Amino acid sequence: MGEKQDLIKRMLELQQKFIDYEHKNGLAPLDYYTPQPGHPLEGYRQEYQELADKVVDIAHSEAGSHR
């Protein structure tokens, strides 16, 4: 699998983790925006954003364009 596919696969895993948590526990805004240390969603937003940025950069590189 290529790097872009690996990144997208990880993004889908994170989305599923988020959906599962939300269905099981509901979701307060603090859980998403400022989860406490040890919370299942700790680091979720940061990791997802980093992965999304890398995918966009790769796509631009493939298309010969830039941000």
Backbone as a printed PyTorch tensor [residue, N CA C, xyz], in Angstrom:
tensor([[[  0.8370,  -1.1760,   0.0000],
         [  0.0000,   0.0000,   0.0000],
         [  0.8860,   1.2460,   0.0000]],

        [[  0.4620,   2.2900,  -0.6990],
         [  1.2170,   3.5280,  -0.7250],
         [  0.9940,   4.3400,   0.5310]],

        [[  1.8260,   5.3640,   0.6760],
         [  1.7380,   6.1970,   1.8730],
         [  0.3600,   6.8510,   2.0060]],

        [[ -0.1580,   7.3710,   0.8970],
         [ -1.4630,   8.0450,   0.9610],
         [ -2.5470,   7.0690,   1.4110]],

        [[ -2.5270,   5.8610,   0.8800],
         [ -3.5140,   4.8590,   1.2820],
         [ -3.3700,   4.4840,   2.7520]],

        [[ -2.1470,   4.3970,   3.2350],
         [ -1.9110,   4.1050,   4.6540],
         [ -2.4640,   5.2190,   5.5430]],

        [[ -2.2500,   6.4600,   5.1280],
         [ -2.7560,   7.5980,   5.9000],
         [ -4.2810,   7.5960,   5.9220]],

        [[ -4.8860,   7.3460,   4.7720],
         [ -6.3440,   7.3090,   4.6950],
         [ -6.8930,   6.1620,   5.5310]],

        [[ -6.2250,   5.0210,   5.5030],
         [ -6.6530,   3.8830,   6.3200],
         [ -6.6450,   4.2570,   7.7980]],

        [[ -5.5910,   4.9400,   8.2380],
         [ -5.5050,   5.3570,   9.6430],
         [ -6.6070,   6.3680,   9.9660]],

        [[ -6.8830,   7.2850,   9.0280],
         [ -7.9550,   8.2600,   9.2440],
         [ -9.3020,   7.5500,   9.4190]],

        [[ -9.5390,   6.5260,   8.6230],
         [-10.7910,   5.7740,   8.7420],
         [-10.8670,   5.0270,  10.0720]],

        [[ -9.7320,   4.5070,  10.5320],
         [ -9.7020,   3.8530,  11.8450],
         [-10.0400,   4.8570,  12.9510]],

        [[ -9.4670,   6.0520,  12.8540],
         [ -9.7550,   7.0890,  13.8550],
         [-11.2220,   7.4940,  13.8130]],

        [[-11.7810,   7.6290,  12.6130],
         [-13.1980,   7.9790,  12.5030],
         [-14.0730,   6.9170,  13.1500]],

        [[-13.7300,   5.6480,  12.9320],
         [-14.5240,   4.5730,  13.5230],
         [-14.4160,   4.5860,  15.0400]],

        [[-13.2220,   4.8470,  15.5560],
         [-13.0240,   4.9560,  17.0060],
         [-13.8990,   6.0790,  17.5710]],

        [[-13.9290,   7.2100,  16.8890],
         [-14.7370,   8.3480,  17.3160],
         [-16.2210,   7.9950,  17.3030]],

        [[-16.6820,   7.4000,  16.2190],
         [-18.0940,   7.0230,  16.0840],
         [-18.4850,   6.0330,  17.1660]],

        [[-17.6590,   5.0210,  17.3910],
         [-17.9430,   4.0290,  18.4310],
         [-18.0470,   4.6980,  19.8010]],

        [[-17.1070,   5.5950,  20.0980],
         [-17.1390,   6.2900,  21.3910],
         [-18.4200,   7.1090,  21.5160]],

        [[-18.7540,   7.8490,  20.4720],
         [-19.9320,   8.7100,  20.5160],
         [-21.2130,   7.8940,  20.6950]],

        [[-21.3290,   6.7850,  19.9850],
         [-22.5290,   5.9510,  20.1080],
         [-22.6490,   5.3430,  21.5000]],

        [[-21.5340,   4.9900,  22.0770],
         [-21.5310,   4.3430,  23.3830],
         [-21.7220,   5.3360,  24.5230]],

        [[-21.1100,   6.5190,  24.4100],
         [-21.0320,   7.4520,  25.5400],
         [-21.6920,   8.8030,  25.3100]],

        [[-22.1160,   9.0680,  24.0970],
         [-22.5150,  10.4330,  23.7790],
         [-21.2510,  11.2670,  23.6540]],

        [[-21.4040,  12.5350,  23.3590],
         [-20.2050,  13.3430,  23.1800],
         [-20.4620,  14.7660,  23.6400]],

        [[-19.7830,  15.1380,  24.6770],
         [-19.8170,  16.5220,  25.1450],
         [-18.7430,  17.2900,  24.3790]],

        [[-18.9540,  18.5650,  24.1030],
         [-17.9380,  19.3420,  23.3940],
         [-16.5510,  19.2630,  24.0450]],

        [[-16.5040,  19.2300,  25.3760],
         [-15.2050,  19.1340,  26.0510],
         [-14.4860,  17.8340,  25.7290]],

        [[-15.2470,  16.7400,  25.5230],
         [-14.6270,  15.4680,  25.1560],
         [-13.8920,  15.5850,  23.8300]],

        [[-14.4370,  16.3670,  22.9290],
         [-13.8550,  16.5110,  21.5970],
         [-12.7480,  17.5640,  21.5670]],

        [[-13.0230,  18.7250,  22.1450],
         [-12.0760,  19.8330,  22.0360],
         [-10.9710,  19.8290,  23.0750]],

        [[-11.2760,  19.3990,  24.2930],
         [-10.2600,  19.4030,  25.3560],
         [-10.3840,  18.1580,  26.2220]],

        [[-10.1700,  16.9790,  25.6390],
         [-10.2720,  15.7710,  26.4570],
         [ -9.1890,  15.7480,  27.5330]],

        [[ -9.5550,  15.2270,  28.6710],
         [ -8.6200,  15.1120,  29.7830],
         [ -7.5930,  14.0170,  29.4950]],

        [[ -6.4240,  14.0950,  30.1400],
         [ -5.4190,  13.0430,  29.9530],
         [ -6.0180,  11.6570,  30.2380]],

        [[ -5.7360,  10.7210,  29.3590],
         [ -6.2420,   9.3650,  29.5060],
         [ -7.6030,   9.1450,  28.8660]],

        [[ -8.2540,  10.2040,  28.4100],
         [ -9.5540,  10.0870,  27.7490],
         [ -9.3600,   9.3490,  26.4200]],

        [[-10.3200,   8.4980,  26.0290],
         [-10.1780,   7.7530,  24.7670],
         [ -9.9800,   8.6430,  23.5320]],

        [[-10.4220,   9.8900,  23.5800],
         [-10.2560,  10.7810,  22.4280],
         [ -9.0790,  11.7460,  22.5770]],

        [[ -8.2700,  11.5270,  23.5980],
         [ -7.0880,  12.3760,  23.7890],
         [ -6.1850,  12.2640,  22.5570]],

        [[ -5.8450,  13.3890,  21.9540],
         [ -4.9710,  13.4130,  20.7880],
         [ -5.6700,  13.1400,  19.4680]],

        [[ -6.9530,  12.8150,  19.5110],
         [ -7.6960,  12.4620,  18.2910],
         [ -7.6620,  13.5890,  17.2570]],

        [[ -8.0650,  14.7700,  17.6630],
         [ -8.1500,  15.8880,  16.7190],
         [ -6.7960,  16.2170,  16.1160]],

        [[ -5.7680,  16.2380,  16.9360],
         [ -4.4410,  16.5830,  16.4560],
         [ -3.9430,  15.5460,  15.4440]],

        [[ -4.0760,  14.2690,  15.7980],
         [ -3.6020,  13.2190,  14.8970],
         [ -4.3830,  13.2400,  13.5870]],

        [[ -5.7000,  13.3790,  13.6830],
         [ -6.5180,  13.3770,  12.4770],
         [ -6.1390,  14.5550,  11.5720]],

        [[ -5.9370,  15.7390,  12.1560],
         [ -5.5730,  16.9160,  11.3640],
         [ -4.2220,  16.7310,  10.6930]],

        [[ -3.2500,  16.1720,  11.4060],
         [ -1.9320,  15.9270,  10.8260],
         [ -2.0280,  14.9620,   9.6560]],

        [[ -2.8090,  13.8900,   9.8160],
         [ -2.9810,  12.9310,   8.7360],
         [ -3.6580,  13.5820,   7.5270]],

        [[ -4.7040,  14.3520,   7.7830],
         [ -5.4270,  15.0230,   6.6960],
         [ -4.4980,  15.9830,   5.9480]],

        [[ -3.6710,  16.7210,   6.6680],
         [ -2.7340,  17.6440,   6.0300],
         [ -1.7450,  16.8970,   5.1370]],

        [[ -1.2540,  15.7560,   5.6190],
         [ -0.3200,  14.9560,   4.8140],
         [ -0.9920,  14.4370,   3.5540]],

        [[ -2.2410,  13.9890,   3.6720],
         [ -2.9660,  13.4910,   2.5010],
         [ -3.1410,  14.6150,   1.4830]],

        [[ -3.4910,  15.8000,   1.9400],
         [ -3.6510,  16.9450,   1.0410],
         [ -2.3240,  17.2730,   0.3610]],

        [[ -1.2360,  17.2700,   1.1150],
         [  0.0730,  17.5640,   0.5350],
         [  0.4430,  16.5360,  -0.5300]],

        [[  0.1960,  15.2760,  -0.2630],
         [  0.4900,  14.2240,  -1.2420],
         [ -0.3690,  14.4060,  -2.4850]],

        [[ -1.6470,  14.6880,  -2.2980],
         [ -2.5420,  14.8810,  -3.4390],
         [ -2.0870,  16.0570,  -4.3020]],

        [[ -1.6840,  17.1460,  -3.6460],
         [ -1.1720,  18.2980,  -4.4170],
         [  0.0910,  17.9220,  -5.1740]],

        [[  0.9600,  17.1660,  -4.5350],
         [  2.1900,  16.7330,  -5.1790],
         [  1.8910,  15.8720,  -6.4030]],

        [[  0.9430,  14.9690,  -6.2600],
         [  0.5540,  14.0880,  -7.3810],
         [ -0.0410,  14.9010,  -8.5430]],

        [[ -0.7690,  15.9510,  -8.2080],
         [ -1.4390,  16.7550,  -9.2290],
         [ -0.5450,  17.8660,  -9.7730]],

        [[  0.6050,  18.0410,  -9.1390],
         [  1.5020,  19.0950,  -9.5740],
         [  1.0130,  20.4820,  -9.1870]],

        [[  0.2180,  20.5580,  -8.1710],
         [ -0.3080,  21.8380,  -7.6950],
         [  0.2300,  22.1120,  -6.2990]],

        [[ -0.2180,  23.1970,  -5.7220],
         [  0.2040,  23.5240,  -4.3620],
         [ -0.9360,  24.2040,  -3.6340]],

        [[ -0.7890,  24.3140,  -2.3210],
         [ -1.8060,  24.9590,  -1.4950],
         [ -1.8000,  26.4390,  -1.7000]]])
